[in-house]
C-alpha cells in the first residue's frame, strides 16, 4: 500500500518515539507502521543479559489507569514505546509538543484517537540474533520464597463502604440517555441506527482530572473505574446499578477480569499528595461488592511504588512497578510469588489473559544494558516456562496478542521496529513482512509499559489483524480511509486486506466465530459502527450503526476505550475532568438495539 500523497517514510527508518521534554505531560501515542524490511544481516546479539523497558500505557490509549497510565501507565509512547495504559492513570495532557521531535516520532493523540503514525523501517531481528537463547522450564528470576522470610499478608476484608446506588431520573425504557437529563439523545435517531445512552462525569476531581479504566462487560453490566470509585451501569439503558467507593485514588488496573467477573485494582495508601501505590483492592464486578484488601510488601530496598502495571491470568493478578514484581491470588489476596533477580534482570510489565507474559530488562552496576527479554510465566507459581532475550537496543514495547503471542519491538536509536510471533514454547514462529505503515491507537507512558494498551489489534490461532495508517480518500472527499490487513502467523506474510471504504477508518477489535469484528470510527457527520469481516476476507458488513445525531459526542472522546459484547458497543472516554457549573464531561456511551 502506497503512502499518502507527499508523505513518504522519512529516512532512517521507524522506531519508538523519543522521550518527552522534561516537565511535559503524558499524552497518548500511536502504534506501529511497517514499511519494507531493510536489507542486510540482522543485528548481532550481545552476550549480555536481557533488559526490559516500559510500554504504552493502550493504551492507550491512553490507555489506561489512574496513576499508572491508561489507556495508560507510565512508559513510552507508541507501539514501540511505553505509554499510559488504556487502564492506566496519567498526568495532565495539556502542554505537550504539537510537533514530533524527529521524523517518525508520534504526534500527540487528538480527541477521538490519534491519527499520526510512526514511520520508519521494520527490521528482522529475532531468527538470527536470538537463536539458542530459549530457556525451557528455567528459573530466571521469578521464584516463590520459602521459610520464614515469606510471610504472606493477611487478606483482611476491605473496610471500604458497601456499594451505593445513585438515583436516576431515566426511566430505563431505552428512550432516555442514562444521564437523568431532559435532552433525549435518541430523538434524532434514524431507522436502522442503534439506541444510545450517555453517562457524564459528576465527580469532583483534582485539577488534572483522572484517567478512566475499563470498560469491563460482565453479564448485563458495564463497569468503569475512575479516581476513587468503581461503577456499574445497565448495558441496556446506562442506568447506574451500583457504585463501590475506594479508600484512596486508583493507581493501577488490569485490562482483564477473572472468568467470573472479579478484578483487583491498585489503590494508594491514603489521600495525601505523595502517597505510595501499595494497596490491592478486590472488587466483584458481577455482584457490585468490594472484597479483600491487602498491602503489597516491598520485594527489595529499591522497590518504588508509585504506580502498578497489572495483569490477570486465571486467578492470579501480577503486579509490576519500579523495582519489584509480585503475584497474588485474586480469590483471597494471598501472595503467590515475588521477584528474585537473576543475572541482574527483572520484569517491569505484564500481559495477561490465557497466558501470563512478562517483559523485562537487565542492568549492571545500575546501568541499563539496553537488552530486553520476554517470558511466559506459570500463573500459579510465577516461575518462567521459557525466556527470550533480544539484541541490544531492542525494546519490548507492546504485546499485540498474548495467545498466540505477538510482540511489537522498537529500536529507538535505529528508528526501526519489528513484529515477531512466537510458538507456545517461546521459539520464533514468524516475523511480519509488509510495505505498509500500521496504526493501532495506543496510549503513552513515561516510566511503565502498558503492554496491552493498544486499540486496534486482534488475533486468532493463525492470523493477526492490523489497521493500516489512514490516508487521504480518493475523489473530492477530504476524509481519510484505511484497511484491515490479515497476516498469516506461520509465515508472517499478508493473507488479505479489507477496505473501510469512502472516508471511513476502522480498527479490528476481536476475532469471534470465524469473523473479524472492527470498529468504524465516526466522522463529523456519521456515527461510528461495528462491522464484521469474513475470516477469508471481503468487504466489511455493518452489524451495528451508531446514530449520526451523536457523532460529535462519539468523535470527541479522548483516547477512547472500546468494548463490543453481545451486539452492544461501549465507548469510554480515556480521561475526564471535574464538572464546571452545569457542564459535565462525557464519560461513557452505550449503543445497542
NORQUI-V88038 format. One record per residue. PHI is phi in degrees with one decimal (none if undefined). PSI is psi as a letter, one per 20 degrees, with the letter a starting at -180 (NA if undefined). OMEGA is omega in radians with two decimals (* if undefined). Layout:
phi psi omega
PHI PSI OMEGA
PHI PSI OMEGA
This chain:
phi psi omega
none p -3.10
-73.7 q 3.10
-74.8 q 3.07
-59.4 q -3.11
-49.1 p 3.10
51.1 k 3.09
-140.6 l 3.14
-76.1 q -3.13
-61.1 p -3.13
-68.9 r 3.10
-69.2 q 3.05
98.4 i 3.05
89.8 a -3.05
-120.0 q 3.14
-161.1 a -3.11
-71.3 q 3.14
-68.8 q 3.11
-75.1 r 3.11
-68.0 q 3.12
-69.4 q 3.11
-61.7 q -3.11
-56.9 p 3.11
83.5 i -3.12
-74.5 q 3.09
-68.0 r -3.04
-106.1 n 3.11
-77.5 r 3.07
-75.9 q -3.12
-125.8 r -3.13
-112.6 q 3.12
-88.9 a -2.76
-75.1 q 2.90
-128.6 q -2.91
-139.2 n 3.03
-74.1 a -3.01
-64.7 q -3.12
-66.2 q 3.12
-72.2 q 3.12
-78.1 r 3.09
103.6 r -3.08
-71.5 q 3.10
-69.3 r -3.14
-62.8 q -3.12
-79.6 q -3.14
-86.4 p 3.13
-72.4 q -3.11
-77.7 j -3.10
-81.9 r 3.13
-69.5 r -3.08
-68.3 r 3.04
-137.1 q -3.11
-111.6 r 3.12
-153.9 r 3.13
-75.4 r -3.13
-132.6 b -3.06
-86.9 j 2.91
38.8 NA *
none h -1.45
-67.9 i -2.76
-19.4 c -2.02
85.9 o -2.88
-50.0 m 2.91
-67.0 m 2.29
160.0 i 3.04
-151.3 q 3.14
-67.1 p 3.06
85.6 i 3.10
-132.0 i 3.01
97.0 o 2.98
-143.5 q 0.07
-49.5 l -3.00
-168.7 q 3.07
-126.2 r -3.11
-61.7 q -3.13
165.7 c 3.11
-142.6 q -3.04
-73.4 r 2.92
79.6 r 3.14
-57.3 h -3.11
-104.7 j -3.10
-127.6 r 3.12
-99.4 q 3.12
-149.5 r 3.09
-64.0 p -3.00
-75.1 q 3.03
-56.4 h 3.12
-116.3 j -3.06
-99.4 r 3.11
-101.9 q 3.13
-144.1 r 3.10
-80.1 a -3.12
-60.1 q -3.10
-102.9 i -3.07
-78.5 q 2.98
88.5 j 3.12
-83.5 r -3.08
-59.6 q 3.13
-100.1 i 3.10
-122.5 q 3.10
-65.1 q -3.11
-75.1 h 3.07
-155.2 r -3.12
-54.8 p 3.12
101.6 i 3.09
-70.0 q -3.09
-70.9 q 3.05
-91.4 q 3.09
-56.8 q -3.11
-71.9 p 3.13
-93.8 r 3.09
-52.4 p 3.13
88.7 j 3.12
109.0 p -3.09
-71.0 q 3.13
-126.8 j -3.08
-106.4 o -3.03
-84.3 r 2.95
-73.8 q 3.03
-133.0 q 3.11
151.1 a -3.03
-106.5 p 2.97
-77.9 q 3.14
-133.3 q 3.07
-93.4 o -3.03
-126.5 h -2.91
-83.0 g -2.98
-53.1 g -3.07
-85.9 h -2.99
-80.2 h -3.02
-115.9 j -3.12
-58.8 p 3.06
84.3 j -3.11
-95.2 j -3.12
-68.4 p 3.09
-119.1 o -3.14
-94.1 p 3.04
65.7 j -3.11
-84.9 q 3.07
-95.1 o -3.09
-89.9 f 3.06
-145.8 j 3.04
-102.6 p 3.08
-159.8 q 3.09
-79.7 p 3.14
-85.4 q 3.10
-119.7 r 3.10
82.9 a -3.04
-70.9 i -3.12
-69.3 i -3.08
-100.1 m 3.13
-82.8 o -3.07
-82.6 p -3.12
-65.7 q 3.08
-73.0 p 3.13
-90.0 m -3.11
-75.4 q 3.09
-62.7 p 3.14
-63.2 q 3.08
-92.6 j -3.14
-62.5 q 3.13
-62.6 q 3.11
-72.7 r -3.10
-56.9 q 3.09
-125.3 q 3.09
-103.7 q 3.10
-109.9 q -3.11
-65.1 q 3.11
-139.2 p 3.12
-84.7 i 3.07
-70.4 p -3.08
-78.9 i 3.13
79.1 j -3.12
-95.4 j 3.12
85.6 i -3.13
-93.0 h -3.14
-89.9 a -3.10
-112.0 j 3.11
83.9 i -3.06
-99.1 i -3.04
80.6 j 3.14
-86.9 r -3.09
-87.9 h -3.12
-81.9 p -3.07
-106.0 o -3.11
-67.3 i -3.12
-88.9 i -3.08
-63.1 h -3.11
-98.0 j -3.09
-72.2 p -3.13
-97.2 r 3.10
-57.1 p 3.13
89.4 i 3.11
-92.6 q -3.09
-71.5 q 2.99
-72.0 q -3.06
-134.6 q 2.95
-134.0 q -3.05
-140.0 p 2.99
-111.3 p 3.10
-109.8 q -3.12
-84.0 o 3.12
-107.2 j -3.07
-88.1 p 3.06
-73.1 p -3.06
-119.2 r 3.05
-70.1 r -3.08
-58.7 h -3.08
-85.0 i -3.09
76.1 a -3.09
-151.2 q 3.02
-77.2 q 3.06
-110.3 p 3.11
-110.3 q -3.08
118.2 b -0.08
-81.7 q 3.03
-110.6 p -3.11
-105.5 o -3.12
-123.8 o -3.11
62.6 c -3.12
-96.2 k -3.10
-127.4 p 3.01
-112.1 p -2.95
-123.6 q 2.99
-134.1 q 3.08
-123.6 p -3.09
-159.8 p 3.06
59.4 d -3.10
-124.1 k -3.13
-155.6 q 3.02
-121.3 p -2.98
-130.1 p 3.11
-112.0 p -3.12
-126.2 q 3.06
-65.9 p 3.13
-66.9 h -3.05
-79.1 g -3.04
-130.4 i 3.10
79.6 j -3.14
-69.6 p -3.13
-64.6 p -3.14
-100.6 h -3.14
-162.6 r 3.07
-144.8 p 3.10
-110.8 o 3.11
-74.5 q 3.08
-110.0 q -3.05
-70.9 h -3.11
-156.1 r -3.09
-62.0 q 3.04
-64.1 q 3.05
-142.3 j 3.08
174.3 q 3.10
-157.8 p 3.09
-79.8 r 3.06
-81.5 i -3.03
-110.7 r 2.89
-117.4 r 2.99
-74.7 r -3.11
-61.3 h -3.13
-99.5 j 2.98
87.8 j 3.09
-95.7 q 3.14
-138.5 q 3.06
-124.5 p -3.09
-115.7 q 3.01
-85.7 p -3.10
-132.9 q 3.10
-66.6 q -3.09
-71.0 h 3.09
-160.8 a -3.05
-101.3 j 3.14
-81.4 r -3.04
-61.6 g -3.07
-104.2 k -3.12
-63.3 q 3.08
-77.8 q 3.00
-95.3 n -3.04
-141.8 k 3.13
-122.2 q 3.03
-116.8 p 3.14
-123.2 p 3.06
-85.3 q 3.06
-134.3 p 3.07
-89.2 o -3.06
-73.6 h 3.11
-73.2 h -3.11
-98.7 i -3.09
71.6 l -3.09
-133.0 q 3.05
-78.4 q 3.11
-113.6 c -3.09
-69.7 r 3.06
-140.8 p 3.14
-135.1 q 3.03
-88.0 q 3.10
-92.3 o -3.13
-74.3 q 3.09
-69.0 p 3.11
-89.5 i 3.12
-165.7 r -3.08
-67.5 i -3.10
-106.6 j -3.10
-80.3 n -3.11
-92.6 p -3.07
-112.8 n 3.06
-109.8 h 3.08
-162.2 r -3.14
-115.7 p 2.89
-103.0 p -2.95
-128.5 q 3.05
-151.5 q 3.10
-115.7 p 3.03
-137.0 p -3.04
63.1 c 3.08
-109.6 k 3.11
-115.7 p 2.98
-109.3 p -3.14
-98.8 p -3.04
-126.0 o 3.11
-116.7 q 3.05
-156.8 r -3.14
-64.6 o 3.04
97.1 i -3.11
-163.3 q 3.10
-141.7 p 3.12
-143.9 q 3.05
-129.4 q -3.09
-133.1 q 3.05
-75.9 p 3.08
-67.6 h -3.05
-73.4 g -3.06
-133.0 i 3.09
82.3 j -3.13
-73.9 q -3.14
-72.2 p -3.13
-102.1 g 3.14
-153.1 r 3.07
-136.5 r -3.07
-86.7 p 2.97
-129.1 p -3.06
-66.9 q 3.03
-141.5 o -3.09
66.4 k 3.14
60.9 k 3.12
-108.2 q 3.13
-150.7 q 3.06
-91.2 q 3.07
-137.9 j 3.13
-161.0 q -3.12
-130.5 q 2.91
-123.3 p -3.05
-121.1 a -3.06
113.3 c 3.14
-61.2 h 3.13
-129.7 q 3.08
-102.7 o -3.07
-115.1 p 3.13
-118.9 p 3.01
-108.4 q -3.08
-153.3 a -3.08
-143.6 r -3.12
-126.6 q 3.10
-135.3 q 3.04
-135.1 p -3.13
59.9 k 3.13
86.8 i 3.14
-94.1 p 3.11
-71.7 p -3.12
-81.0 i -3.08
79.7 k 3.13
-120.6 p 3.11
-103.3 q 3.06
-140.7 r 3.06
-134.0 q -3.11
-140.0 q 2.85
-105.1 p -3.12
-106.4 q 2.95
-75.4 o -3.04
-64.0 h -3.11
-85.6 i -3.12
-128.9 h -3.07
83.4 j -3.12
-82.3 q -3.14
-67.7 p 2.97
-84.7 h 3.06
-161.2 r -3.12
-136.0 p 3.12
-126.0 p 3.08
-105.3 q -3.11
-113.3 r 3.13
-59.8 q -3.11
-56.8 p 3.11
92.9 i -3.12
-96.1 p -3.05
-109.2 p 3.02
-78.7 o -3.02
-96.9 h -3.13
-146.8 q 2.94
-116.6 o -3.10
-71.8 h 3.07
-156.6 p 3.11
-87.2 h 3.14
-149.1 o 0.02
-67.7 q -3.06
-81.1 o 3.09
-127.5 p -3.02
-116.9 p 3.09
-103.3 o -3.09
-113.5 q 3.10
-131.7 q 3.06
-126.4 o -3.04
-62.3 g -3.10
-68.5 g -3.13
-83.9 i -3.08
55.0 l 3.12
-129.5 r 3.05
-142.9 r -3.10
-148.6 p 3.03
-117.6 o -3.08
-118.5 q 3.11
-119.4 q -3.01
-130.1 q 3.09
-80.9 r -3.13
-57.3 h 3.13
-89.7 j 3.11
90.5 i 3.11
-76.4 q -3.10
-64.6 p 3.08
-99.1 g 3.12
-167.9 r 2.99
-126.0 p -3.05
-67.5 q 3.11
-130.0 p -3.13
-162.7 q 3.08
-96.5 i -3.09
-87.9 r 2.92
-103.5 p -3.10
-115.3 q -3.04
-143.9 m 2.89
-67.2 r 3.10
-101.4 o -3.10
-120.0 q 3.11
-90.4 a -3.06
-132.7 p 3.08
-132.5 q -3.07
-105.0 h -3.06
-118.9 h -3.12
-113.7 r 3.04
-103.3 q 2.96
-116.5 n -2.98
-58.5 h -3.08
-107.5 k -3.06
-92.3 k 3.13
-111.0 p 3.00
-94.3 p 3.09
117.3 k 3.02
-128.1 q 3.12
-150.2 q 3.14
-153.7 q 2.92
-122.9 a -3.00
-55.1 h -3.02
-126.9 j -3.03
-139.8 p 3.02
-112.0 p -3.12
-118.3 p -3.12
-130.5 q 3.09
-91.9 p 3.07
-75.4 r 3.06
-64.2 p 3.12
-60.9 q 3.09
-133.5 r -3.11
-61.6 p 3.11
-67.1 q 3.09
-77.1 r 3.13
83.8 b -3.06
-89.0 i -3.11
-68.6 q 3.07
-96.8 j -3.13
-78.3 a 3.13
-129.4 q -3.11
-139.8 r 3.11
-152.6 a -3.12
-134.5 q 2.92
-101.3 p -3.11
-112.5 p 3.11
-99.8 p 3.13
-116.2 p 3.06
-76.8 o -3.09
-70.3 i 3.13
-80.8 h -3.10
-118.4 i -3.07
80.1 j -3.08
-98.6 q -3.12
-68.1 p 3.09
-101.2 g 3.13
-165.3 r 3.06
-142.2 q -3.12
-128.9 p -3.08
-89.5 p 3.05
-67.6 h 3.08
80.6 q 3.06
56.2 c 3.13
-108.9 k -3.11
-110.2 q 3.01
-126.3 q -3.13
-141.8 q -3.13
-127.4 p 3.08
-65.3 p -3.13
-106.4 g -3.08
-166.1 r 3.05
-119.7 o -3.06
-139.2 p 3.04
51.9 l 3.09
75.9 j 3.13
-135.7 q 3.09
-99.1 p 3.09
-97.2 p -3.10
-132.4 q 3.07
-95.4 p 3.08
-93.5 o -3.04
-68.5 q 3.09
-73.8 r 2.98
-117.4 a 3.13
-67.1 h -3.07
-118.5 i -3.08
-123.1 p 3.07
-73.1 r 3.07
-68.0 r -3.10
-158.7 r 2.97
-115.0 p -3.13
-126.0 q 3.04
-117.3 q 3.12
-121.7 p -3.14
-61.0 q -3.11
-59.2 h 3.12
-90.0 j -3.12
101.8 a -3.09
117.6 r -3.11
-77.8 q 3.12
-66.8 q 3.12
-114.6 p -3.10
-67.4 p 3.08
-113.8 i 3.08
-150.0 p -3.12
-112.2 p 3.11
-79.7 q -3.09
-63.7 q 3.05
-68.1 h -3.09
-68.1 i 3.12
-112.1 j -3.10
-60.7 h -3.10
-65.8 h 3.09
-68.8 g -3.13
-60.3 h -3.10
-74.2 i -3.08
-90.7 i 3.13
-66.9 p -3.10
-93.0 p 3.09
46.5 m -3.00
-67.4 q 2.99
-111.2 p -3.02
-123.3 p 3.05
-136.8 p 3.11
-126.7 p -3.11
-140.7 p 3.00
49.9 l 3.08
81.3 j 3.13
-121.9 q -3.13
-111.5 p 3.13
-127.1 p -3.12
-126.8 p -3.11
-109.2 p 3.05
-72.0 p -3.05
-65.7 h -3.12
-150.8 p 3.13
-131.4 q 3.09
-118.2 r -3.12
-70.4 q 3.04
-61.4 q 3.08
-122.6 o -3.06
64.9 c 3.11
-88.3 i -3.10
-91.8 p 3.12
-123.0 q -3.11
-78.0 q 3.12
-65.9 p -3.03
-116.3 g -3.03
-151.4 p 3.09
-120.8 q 3.06
-128.3 q 3.14
-129.9 p 3.10
177.6 r -3.12
-110.4 NA *
